[in-house]
């Protein structure tokens, strides 16, 4: 029987779709475990399971599990698959988290994670004054250098290899994203996006102070009432643990 752990599952949007995908590749139903550190999120996920697993999908009700657990150090296992969607960049030590995910995978199993890199890759023909570039300049000016911890994704391949894993797929996916204004962008990026880790390391006062400067710069480029749009690049990695 296939077993999967969705670390940082939040309200559980992906649990049933994951179960359906895995069951399509097997003659038996998988066990899909969704975990989150916030008990409130787990309650929402459990309610979602009860609401969605009805009629033709009722067969999945017993194979979906939502439980409180720490994404930095998942308990139980081993699993055939570990999955994370846009949670890695919010963790205090993403590299340690990736190592721990590989450690709870069966030999030959895979770890799939997609996240917002702390430094968006350069896009050909892109705007040098995009929010990532402006934010990087503000951080460098404030700290006197680039925050080295914001370069953690450059070491993901080494972290995976250190625990007997290998990257089998590595892809950047670019989206056009629009925000209603500069405050909306800053709140999203610093509380649920790639800048959240800096908030954890340096505190709210530090990040919010830089945020005010960033918003002032963006307001000059995007007049009031005009949506703020830019390209946002996610990274998806599939890693396999050695058999």
Secondary structure, DSSP 8 states (H G I E B T S, - for coil): --EEEEET-TT-TTHHHHHHHHHTTSSS--EEEEEES-HHHHHHHHHHHHHHS-GGGGGGGGGEEEEE--TTS--S--EEEEEEES-GGGSTTHHHHHHHHHHTEEEEEEEEEEEE-SS----TT--TTSHHHHHHHHHHHHHSS--GGGGGGGGHHHHHHHTTEEEEEEEEEEEEEEESSHHHHHHHHHHSSTTHHHHHHH-HHHHHHHHHHHHHHHHHHS-TTS-EEEEEEEEEEEEEE--
